[in-house]
């Protein structure tokens, strides 16, 4: 959400800027999709995803930031420390 959209919904104090105290929904991508050749765009992945300012997905060097997978017996919990 940009500052203009936050203004339209009267949420400027919570959204619209990357600043302390603001909610953050963002993704850090594995490559710059604006400069990579179009054939390589489908290979782009998120290495870090935040929703509401909280990490919901992390890969590579950000792996330690991943939230725990619950319940522990979930198939998603297997191998999460090796991403």
Number of C-alpha atoms within 10 A of each C-alpha: 12 11 14 14 13 16 13 9 9 11 14 16 13 15 23 19 17 13 10 8 11 16 19 21 16 17 16 13 13 14 15 11 15 8 8 11 9 10 7 10 14 8 10 13 14 14 17 21 19 16 13 13 13 15 18 14 17 21 19 11 10 13 16 13 14 17 12 12 13 10 9 10 9 9 11 12 13 11 8 15 10 8 11
